[in-house]
Amino acid sequence: MDPHVYARGINGLTVEEAVRRAYPRVMGILQRSGEEYSEFEGQLVRQAIRACLISQVSRANLYRIAGILVADRRDEGAHLGRSLALAYVAALREAFLPGLSTGERVETPFGPGEVRYVSGEGDRAVVKLDGEPEAEVWLPSVRLLRLDLEEAPEPAVGHSSELRAS
């Protein structure tokens, strides 16, 4: 994305303003399923929305995907036993974010961790290793394995990805 477009905003909004508008609406749509979401799940959704907006995905498409997931669960029983917030993040990644993004769970040669920074070219990333409070490693992206959100090991202390349905 052109730096001047990021500073000026998309459709008159900055990226941060667009995230502030889109995030509560997306979470409201997902909560129509009757689920409650952890802070960690909310952070993943917010980060995915932000990455999509930077990639110039429309807010309308973000809302549409959330609505489709809720309708699929209601009408067809899709994604049962899985948090719709995590299903939403996975759907956005598959559709719009093929590369690594901040907050994503990965496996490294040193163990599992969370992506903290991705270089502009996407070829290198900083990963905070689980269980190592001060351990961050800078690695080539080809050495990182994206973890499926359903099968990811527990995140670093202080975060919870456990599923909570009401």
Helices and strands as residue ranges (DSSP letters): H 3-8, H 15-31, H 39-54, H 59-76, H 84-96, E 105-108, E 111-118, E 124-129, E 136-140, G 141-143, E 145-146
